[in-house]
Amino acid sequence: LAPEIKAHVTSSQPATIQGAVGMANRLTTDGIKDGIFKKKENVGNKKRSNI
């Protein structure tokens, strides 16, 4: 998570992990829409080569 998103989620003290994940998702999506964050393609979907 971006530090800005982490700070907002932490300060809101969500009651459940699902609440924290949902809030982080919404804040990140809004940040991308507003141009605050750039969307990265294929992050976390990299496959390792076994060569």
PDB file of N, H, CA, C and O in Angstrom:
ATOM      1  N   LEU A   1       0.832  -1.192   0.000  1.00  0.00           N
ATOM      2  CA  LEU A   1       0.000   0.000   0.000  1.00  0.00           C
ATOM      3  C   LEU A   1       0.870   1.246   0.000  1.00  0.00           C
ATOM      4  O   LEU A   1       1.958   1.270   0.574  1.00  0.00           O
ATOM      5  N   ALA A   2       0.373   2.255  -0.643  1.00  0.00           N
ATOM      6  H   ALA A   2      -0.511   2.236  -1.110  1.00  0.00           H
ATOM      7  CA  ALA A   2       1.039   3.552  -0.610  1.00  0.00           C
ATOM      8  C   ALA A   2       0.951   4.094   0.816  1.00  0.00           C
ATOM      9  O   ALA A   2      -0.041   3.852   1.503  1.00  0.00           O
ATOM     10  N   PRO A   3       1.967   4.820   1.268  1.00  0.00           N
ATOM     11  CA  PRO A   3       1.934   5.351   2.639  1.00  0.00           C
ATOM     12  C   PRO A   3       0.687   6.184   2.933  1.00  0.00           C
ATOM     13  O   PRO A   3       0.169   6.152   4.050  1.00  0.00           O
ATOM     14  N   GLU A   4       0.206   6.924   1.945  1.00  0.00           N
ATOM     15  H   GLU A   4       0.626   6.951   1.038  1.00  0.00           H
ATOM     16  CA  GLU A   4      -0.986   7.749   2.149  1.00  0.00           C
ATOM     17  C   GLU A   4      -2.211   6.889   2.439  1.00  0.00           C
ATOM     18  O   GLU A   4      -3.013   7.215   3.314  1.00  0.00           O
ATOM     19  N   ILE A   5      -2.348   5.802   1.709  1.00  0.00           N
ATOM     20  H   ILE A   5      -1.696   5.538   0.998  1.00  0.00           H
ATOM     21  CA  ILE A   5      -3.485   4.891   1.900  1.00  0.00           C
ATOM     22  C   ILE A   5      -3.369   4.203   3.250  1.00  0.00           C
ATOM     23  O   ILE A   5      -4.349   4.111   3.990  1.00  0.00           O
ATOM     24  N   LYS A   6      -2.183   3.722   3.571  1.00  0.00           N
ATOM     25  H   LYS A   6      -1.387   3.797   2.970  1.00  0.00           H
ATOM     26  CA  LYS A   6      -1.951   3.029   4.842  1.00  0.00           C
ATOM     27  C   LYS A   6      -2.307   3.930   6.021  1.00  0.00           C
ATOM     28  O   LYS A   6      -2.922   3.475   6.986  1.00  0.00           O
ATOM     29  N   ALA A   7      -1.926   5.193   5.950  1.00  0.00           N
ATOM     30  H   ALA A   7      -1.426   5.562   5.166  1.00  0.00           H
ATOM     31  CA  ALA A   7      -2.216   6.126   7.039  1.00  0.00           C
ATOM     32  C   ALA A   7      -3.719   6.328   7.214  1.00  0.00           C
ATOM     33  O   ALA A   7      -4.212   6.356   8.342  1.00  0.00           O
ATOM     34  N   HIS A   8      -4.446   6.469   6.118  1.00  0.00           N
ATOM     35  H   HIS A   8      -4.046   6.447   5.202  1.00  0.00           H
ATOM     36  CA  HIS A   8      -5.902   6.656   6.206  1.00  0.00           C
ATOM     37  C   HIS A   8      -6.591   5.421   6.774  1.00  0.00           C
ATOM     38  O   HIS A   8      -7.482   5.540   7.615  1.00  0.00           O
ATOM     39  N   VAL A   9      -6.190   4.249   6.329  1.00  0.00           N
ATOM     40  H   VAL A   9      -5.466   4.152   5.646  1.00  0.00           H
ATOM     41  CA  VAL A   9      -6.811   3.011   6.808  1.00  0.00           C
ATOM     42  C   VAL A   9      -6.501   2.806   8.288  1.00  0.00           C
ATOM     43  O   VAL A   9      -7.386   2.446   9.065  1.00  0.00           O
ATOM     44  N   THR A  10      -5.253   3.032   8.676  1.00  0.00           N
ATOM     45  H   THR A  10      -4.535   3.324   8.045  1.00  0.00           H
ATOM     46  CA  THR A  10      -4.850   2.844  10.069  1.00  0.00           C
ATOM     47  C   THR A  10      -5.577   3.818  10.991  1.00  0.00           C
ATOM     48  O   THR A  10      -6.044   3.427  12.061  1.00  0.00           O
ATOM     49  N   SER A  11      -5.674   5.076  10.586  1.00  0.00           N
ATOM     50  H   SER A  11      -5.295   5.393   9.717  1.00  0.00           H
ATOM     51  CA  SER A  11      -6.307   6.081  11.443  1.00  0.00           C
ATOM     52  C   SER A  11      -7.812   5.871  11.589  1.00  0.00           C
ATOM     53  O   SER A  11      -8.405   6.324  12.568  1.00  0.00           O
ATOM     54  N   SER A  12      -8.433   5.192  10.631  1.00  0.00           N
ATOM     55  H   SER A  12      -7.951   4.824   9.836  1.00  0.00           H
ATOM     56  CA  SER A  12      -9.876   4.953  10.717  1.00  0.00           C
ATOM     57  C   SER A  12     -10.222   3.801  11.654  1.00  0.00           C
ATOM     58  O   SER A  12     -11.381   3.646  12.039  1.00  0.00           O
ATOM     59  N   GLN A  13      -9.238   2.996  12.023  1.00  0.00           N
ATOM     60  H   GLN A  13      -8.297   3.122  11.711  1.00  0.00           H
ATOM     61  CA  GLN A  13      -9.404   1.865  12.930  1.00  0.00           C
ATOM     62  C   GLN A  13     -10.582   0.965  12.534  1.00  0.00           C
ATOM     63  O   GLN A  13     -11.546   0.840  13.289  1.00  0.00           O
ATOM     64  N   PRO A  14     -10.505   0.341  11.353  1.00  0.00           N
ATOM     65  CA  PRO A  14     -11.595  -0.545  10.925  1.00  0.00           C
ATOM     66  C   PRO A  14     -11.764  -1.717  11.893  1.00  0.00           C
ATOM     67  O   PRO A  14     -10.789  -2.193  12.474  1.00  0.00           O
ATOM     68  N   ALA A  15     -12.991  -2.175  12.060  1.00  0.00           N
ATOM     69  H   ALA A  15     -13.783  -1.788  11.587  1.00  0.00           H
ATOM     70  CA  ALA A  15     -13.300  -3.234  13.017  1.00  0.00           C
ATOM     71  C   ALA A  15     -12.843  -4.611  12.544  1.00  0.00           C
ATOM     72  O   ALA A  15     -12.541  -5.477  13.364  1.00  0.00           O
ATOM     73  N   THR A  16     -12.789  -4.820  11.233  1.00  0.00           N
ATOM     74  H   THR A  16     -13.035  -4.117  10.566  1.00  0.00           H
ATOM     75  CA  THR A  16     -12.420  -6.132  10.702  1.00  0.00           C
ATOM     76  C   THR A  16     -11.375  -5.975   9.604  1.00  0.00           C
ATOM     77  O   THR A  16     -11.186  -4.883   9.069  1.00  0.00           O
ATOM     78  N   ILE A  17     -10.701  -7.067   9.274  1.00  0.00           N
ATOM     79  H   ILE A  17     -10.855  -7.955   9.709  1.00  0.00           H
ATOM     80  CA  ILE A  17      -9.740  -7.049   8.178  1.00  0.00           C
ATOM     81  C   ILE A  17     -10.466  -6.790   6.862  1.00  0.00           C
ATOM     82  O   ILE A  17      -9.926  -6.131   5.974  1.00  0.00           O
ATOM     83  N   GLN A  18     -11.684  -7.305   6.735  1.00  0.00           N
ATOM     84  H   GLN A  18     -12.123  -7.841   7.456  1.00  0.00           H
ATOM     85  CA  GLN A  18     -12.464  -7.058   5.522  1.00  0.00           C
ATOM     86  C   GLN A  18     -12.749  -5.566   5.360  1.00  0.00           C
ATOM     87  O   GLN A  18     -12.708  -5.036   4.250  1.00  0.00           O
ATOM     88  N   GLY A  19     -13.035  -4.904   6.459  1.00  0.00           N
ATOM     89  H   GLY A  19     -13.069  -5.335   7.361  1.00  0.00           H
ATOM     90  CA  GLY A  19     -13.265  -3.459   6.418  1.00  0.00           C
ATOM     91  C   GLY A  19     -12.017  -2.702   5.998  1.00  0.00           C
ATOM     92  O   GLY A  19     -12.088  -1.745   5.225  1.00  0.00           O
ATOM     93  N   ALA A  20     -10.875  -3.135   6.510  1.00  0.00           N
ATOM     94  H   ALA A  20     -10.817  -3.912   7.137  1.00  0.00           H
ATOM     95  CA  ALA A  20      -9.608  -2.494   6.154  1.00  0.00           C
ATOM     96  C   ALA A  20      -9.278  -2.700   4.681  1.00  0.00           C
ATOM     97  O   ALA A  20      -8.852  -1.767   4.000  1.00  0.00           O
ATOM     98  N   VAL A  21      -9.474  -3.920   4.192  1.00  0.00           N
ATOM     99  H   VAL A  21      -9.819  -4.677   4.745  1.00  0.00           H
ATOM    100  CA  VAL A  21      -9.190  -4.228   2.784  1.00  0.00           C
ATOM    101  C   VAL A  21     -10.130  -3.442   1.875  1.00  0.00           C
ATOM    102  O   VAL A  21      -9.700  -2.880   0.868  1.00  0.00           O
ATOM    103  N   GLY A  22     -11.398  -3.403   2.226  1.00  0.00           N
ATOM    104  H   GLY A  22     -11.748  -3.859   3.044  1.00  0.00           H
ATOM    105  CA  GLY A  22     -12.369  -2.661   1.422  1.00  0.00           C
ATOM    106  C   GLY A  22     -12.040  -1.179   1.359  1.00  0.00           C
ATOM    107  O   GLY A  22     -12.107  -0.567   0.293  1.00  0.00           O
ATOM    108  N   MET A  23     -11.684  -0.605   2.495  1.00  0.00           N
ATOM    109  H   MET A  23     -11.629  -1.102   3.361  1.00  0.00           H
ATOM    110  CA  MET A  23     -11.338   0.809   2.532  1.00  0.00           C
ATOM    111  C   MET A  23     -10.081   1.086   1.712  1.00  0.00           C
ATOM    112  O   MET A  23     -10.035   2.053   0.950  1.00  0.00           O
ATOM    113  N   ALA A  24      -9.066   0.245   1.866  1.00  0.00           N
ATOM    114  H   ALA A  24      -9.103  -0.540   2.484  1.00  0.00           H
ATOM    115  CA  ALA A  24      -7.830   0.415   1.100  1.00  0.00           C
ATOM    116  C   ALA A  24      -8.110   0.317  -0.394  1.00  0.00           C
ATOM    117  O   ALA A  24      -7.555   1.077  -1.188  1.00  0.00           O
ATOM    118  N   ASN A  25      -8.966  -0.615  -0.771  1.00  0.00           N
ATOM    119  H   ASN A  25      -9.417  -1.233  -0.127  1.00  0.00           H
ATOM    120  CA  ASN A  25      -9.327  -0.780  -2.181  1.00  0.00           C
ATOM    121  C   ASN A  25     -10.024   0.467  -2.719  1.00  0.00           C
ATOM    122  O   ASN A  25      -9.682   0.959  -3.795  1.00  0.00           O
ATOM    123  N   ARG A  26     -10.994   0.974  -1.977  1.00  0.00           N
ATOM    124  H   ARG A  26     -11.272   0.574  -1.104  1.00  0.00           H
ATOM    125  CA  ARG A  26     -11.721   2.171  -2.420  1.00  0.00           C
ATOM    126  C   ARG A  26     -10.800   3.383  -2.507  1.00  0.00           C
ATOM    127  O   ARG A  26     -10.865   4.142  -3.474  1.00  0.00           O
ATOM    128  N   LEU A  27      -9.945   3.571  -1.503  1.00  0.00           N
ATOM    129  H   LEU A  27      -9.893   2.955  -0.717  1.00  0.00           H
ATOM    130  CA  LEU A  27      -9.030   4.714  -1.517  1.00  0.00           C
ATOM    131  C   LEU A  27      -8.040   4.622  -2.669  1.00  0.00           C
ATOM    132  O   LEU A  27      -7.731   5.627  -3.309  1.00  0.00           O
ATOM    133  N   THR A  28      -7.543   3.418  -2.934  1.00  0.00           N
ATOM    134  H   THR A  28      -7.795   2.602  -2.414  1.00  0.00           H
ATOM    135  CA  THR A  28      -6.608   3.229  -4.037  1.00  0.00           C
ATOM    136  C   THR A  28      -7.294   3.486  -5.371  1.00  0.00           C
ATOM    137  O   THR A  28      -6.742   4.169  -6.233  1.00  0.00           O
ATOM    138  N   THR A  29      -8.487   2.945  -5.544  1.00  0.00           N
ATOM    139  H   THR A  29      -8.935   2.390  -4.843  1.00  0.00           H
ATOM    140  CA  THR A  29      -9.240   3.162  -6.787  1.00  0.00           C
ATOM    141  C   THR A  29      -9.518   4.647  -6.992  1.00  0.00           C
ATOM    142  O   THR A  29      -9.354   5.164  -8.098  1.00  0.00           O
ATOM    143  N   ASP A  30      -9.934   5.329  -5.940  1.00  0.00           N
ATOM    144  H   ASP A  30     -10.067   4.909  -5.042  1.00  0.00           H
ATOM    145  CA  ASP A  30     -10.193   6.767  -6.042  1.00  0.00           C
ATOM    146  C   ASP A  30      -8.917   7.532  -6.368  1.00  0.00           C
ATOM    147  O   ASP A  30      -8.944   8.475  -7.159  1.00  0.00           O
ATOM    148  N   GLY A  31      -7.806   7.134  -5.768  1.00  0.00           N
ATOM    149  H   GLY A  31      -7.784   6.367  -5.126  1.00  0.00           H
ATOM    150  CA  GLY A  31      -6.527   7.787  -6.047  1.00  0.00           C
ATOM    151  C   GLY A  31      -6.093   7.616  -7.487  1.00  0.00           C
ATOM    152  O   GLY A  31      -5.539   8.538  -8.086  1.00  0.00           O
ATOM    153  N   ILE A  32      -6.341   6.444  -8.048  1.00  0.00           N
ATOM    154  H   ILE A  32      -6.791   5.695  -7.562  1.00  0.00           H
ATOM    155  CA  ILE A  32      -6.009   6.195  -9.456  1.00  0.00           C
ATOM    156  C   ILE A  32      -6.908   7.047 -10.350  1.00  0.00           C
ATOM    157  O   ILE A  32      -6.429   7.668 -11.300  1.00  0.00           O
ATOM    158  N   LYS A  33      -8.203   7.079 -10.053  1.00  0.00           N
ATOM    159  H   LYS A  33      -8.591   6.575  -9.281  1.00  0.00           H
ATOM    160  CA  LYS A  33      -9.142   7.878 -10.852  1.00  0.00           C
ATOM    161  C   LYS A  33      -8.796   9.361 -10.813  1.00  0.00           C
ATOM    162  O   LYS A  33      -8.925  10.059 -11.819  1.00  0.00           O
ATOM    163  N   ASP A  34      -8.357   9.844  -9.649  1.00  0.00           N
ATOM    164  H   ASP A  34      -8.253   9.277  -8.832  1.00  0.00           H
ATOM    165  CA  ASP A  34      -8.030  11.262  -9.484  1.00  0.00           C
ATOM    166  C   ASP A  34      -6.632  11.607  -9.988  1.00  0.00           C
ATOM    167  O   ASP A  34      -6.245  12.776  -9.987  1.00  0.00           O
ATOM    168  N   GLY A  35      -5.873  10.603 -10.418  1.00  0.00           N
ATOM    169  H   GLY A  35      -6.187   9.654 -10.418  1.00  0.00           H
ATOM    170  CA  GLY A  35      -4.534  10.841 -10.941  1.00  0.00           C
ATOM    171  C   GLY A  35      -3.460  10.976  -9.878  1.00  0.00           C
ATOM    172  O   GLY A  35      -2.335  11.376 -10.180  1.00  0.00           O
ATOM    173  N   ILE A  36      -3.794  10.646  -8.631  1.00  0.00           N
ATOM    174  H   ILE A  36      -4.707  10.322  -8.385  1.00  0.00           H
ATOM    175  CA  ILE A  36      -2.815  10.732  -7.547  1.00  0.00           C
ATOM    176  C   ILE A  36      -1.810   9.592  -7.655  1.00  0.00           C
ATOM    177  O   ILE A  36      -0.618   9.776  -7.413  1.00  0.00           O
ATOM    178  N   PHE A  37      -2.302   8.419  -8.018  1.00  0.00           N
ATOM    179  H   PHE A  37      -3.271   8.269  -8.214  1.00  0.00           H
ATOM    180  CA  PHE A  37      -1.456   7.239  -8.181  1.00  0.00           C
ATOM    181  C   PHE A  37      -1.529   6.772  -9.622  1.00  0.00           C
ATOM    182  O   PHE A  37      -2.548   6.944 -10.290  1.00  0.00           O
ATOM    183  N   LYS A  38      -0.453   6.185 -10.092  1.00  0.00           N
ATOM    184  H   LYS A  38       0.375   6.045  -9.549  1.00  0.00           H
ATOM    185  CA  LYS A  38      -0.448   5.612 -11.430  1.00  0.00           C
ATOM    186  C   LYS A  38      -0.757   4.129 -11.320  1.00  0.00           C
ATOM    187  O   LYS A  38      -0.282   3.456 -10.406  1.00  0.00           O
ATOM    188  N   LYS A  39      -1.550   3.625 -12.250  1.00  0.00           N
ATOM    189  H   LYS A  39      -1.935   4.173 -12.992  1.00  0.00           H
ATOM    190  CA  LYS A  39      -1.900   2.213 -12.265  1.00  0.00           C
ATOM    191  C   LYS A  39      -0.722   1.418 -12.803  1.00  0.00           C
ATOM    192  O   LYS A  39      -0.201   1.717 -13.878  1.00  0.00           O
ATOM    193  N   LYS A  40      -0.305   0.405 -12.053  1.00  0.00           N
ATOM    194  H   LYS A  40      -0.728   0.162 -11.180  1.00  0.00           H
ATOM    195  CA  LYS A  40       0.781  -0.466 -12.489  1.00  0.00           C
ATOM    196  C   LYS A  40       0.180  -1.727 -13.075  1.00  0.00           C
ATOM    197  O   LYS A  40      -0.740  -2.307 -12.498  1.00  0.00           O
ATOM    198  N   GLU A  41       0.687  -2.147 -14.199  1.00  0.00           N
ATOM    199  H   GLU A  41       1.435  -1.675 -14.667  1.00  0.00           H
ATOM    200  CA  GLU A  41       0.195  -3.353 -14.852  1.00  0.00           C
ATOM    201  C   GLU A  41       0.985  -4.570 -14.384  1.00  0.00           C
ATOM    202  O   GLU A  41       2.199  -4.493 -14.192  1.00  0.00           O
ATOM    203  N   ASN A  42       0.298  -5.684 -14.202  1.00  0.00           N
ATOM    204  H   ASN A  42      -0.687  -5.747 -14.358  1.00  0.00           H
ATOM    205  CA  ASN A  42       0.900  -6.983 -13.884  1.00  0.00           C
ATOM    206  C   ASN A  42       1.683  -7.002 -12.572  1.00  0.00           C
ATOM    207  O   ASN A  42       2.605  -7.807 -12.433  1.00  0.00           O
ATOM    208  N   VAL A  43       1.355  -6.161 -11.627  1.00  0.00           N
ATOM    209  H   VAL A  43       0.607  -5.508 -11.741  1.00  0.00           H
ATOM    210  CA  VAL A  43       2.026  -6.189 -10.337  1.00  0.00           C
ATOM    211  C   VAL A  43       1.512  -7.384  -9.549  1.00  0.00           C
ATOM    212  O   VAL A  43       0.302  -7.559  -9.406  1.00  0.00           O
ATOM    213  N   GLY A  44       2.414  -8.201  -9.042  1.00  0.00           N
ATOM    214  H   GLY A  44       3.397  -8.059  -9.158  1.00  0.00           H
ATOM    215  CA  GLY A  44       2.034  -9.357  -8.250  1.00  0.00           C
ATOM    216  C   GLY A  44       1.643 -10.568  -9.054  1.00  0.00           C
ATOM    217  O   GLY A  44       1.312 -11.604  -8.477  1.00  0.00           O
ATOM    218  N   ASN A  45       1.669 -10.475 -10.365  1.00  0.00           N
ATOM    219  H   ASN A  45       1.937  -9.634 -10.834  1.00  0.00           H
ATOM    220  CA  ASN A  45       1.279 -11.605 -11.200  1.00  0.00           C
ATOM    221  C   ASN A  45       2.460 -12.173 -11.973  1.00  0.00           C
ATOM    222  O   ASN A  45       2.279 -12.857 -12.980  1.00  0.00           O
ATOM    223  N   LYS A  46       3.645 -11.894 -11.507  1.00  0.00           N
ATOM    224  H   LYS A  46       3.792 -11.339 -10.689  1.00  0.00           H
ATOM    225  CA  LYS A  46       4.831 -12.370 -12.212  1.00  0.00           C
ATOM    226  C   LYS A  46       5.056 -13.847 -11.898  1.00  0.00           C
ATOM    227  O   LYS A  46       4.916 -14.281 -10.755  1.00  0.00           O
ATOM    228  N   LYS A  47       5.398 -14.594 -12.910  1.00  0.00           N
ATOM    229  H   LYS A  47       5.511 -14.242 -13.839  1.00  0.00           H
ATOM    230  CA  LYS A  47       5.695 -16.011 -12.721  1.00  0.00           C
ATOM    231  C   LYS A  47       7.203 -16.199 -12.761  1.00  0.00           C
ATOM    232  O   LYS A  47       7.898 -15.588 -13.573  1.00  0.00           O
ATOM    233  N   ARG A  48       7.687 -17.036 -11.891  1.00  0.00           N
ATOM    234  H   ARG A  48       7.122 -17.533 -11.232  1.00  0.00           H
ATOM    235  CA  ARG A  48       9.120 -17.326 -11.867  1.00  0.00           C
ATOM    236  C   ARG A  48       9.461 -18.360 -12.919  1.00  0.00           C
ATOM    237  O   ARG A  48       8.699 -19.290 -13.183  1.00  0.00           O
ATOM    238  N   SER A  49      10.607 -18.174 -13.501  1.00  0.00           N
ATOM    239  H   SER A  49      11.226 -17.419 -13.286  1.00  0.00           H
ATOM    240  CA  SER A  49      11.095 -19.126 -14.491  1.00  0.00           C
ATOM    241  C   SER A  49      11.921 -20.184 -13.773  1.00  0.00           C
ATOM    242  O   SER A  49      12.776 -19.850 -12.954  1.00  0.00           O
ATOM    243  N   ASN A  50      11.678 -21.434 -14.066  1.00  0.00           N
ATOM    244  H   ASN A  50      10.983 -21.705 -14.731  1.00  0.00           H
ATOM    245  CA  ASN A  50      12.413 -22.535 -13.431  1.00  0.00           C
ATOM    246  C   ASN A  50      13.506 -23.056 -14.345  1.00  0.00           C
ATOM    247  O   ASN A  50      13.620 -24.263 -14.559  1.00  0.00           O
ATOM    248  N   ILE A  51      14.303 -22.156 -14.880  1.00  0.00           N
ATOM    249  H   ILE A  51      14.209 -21.176 -14.706  1.00  0.00           H
ATOM    250  CA  ILE A  51      15.377 -22.566 -15.794  1.00  0.00           C
ATOM    251  C   ILE A  51      16.653 -22.758 -15.023  1.00  0.00           C
ATOM    252  O   ILE A  51      17.680 -23.104 -15.607  1.00  0.00           O
TER     253      ILE A  51
END
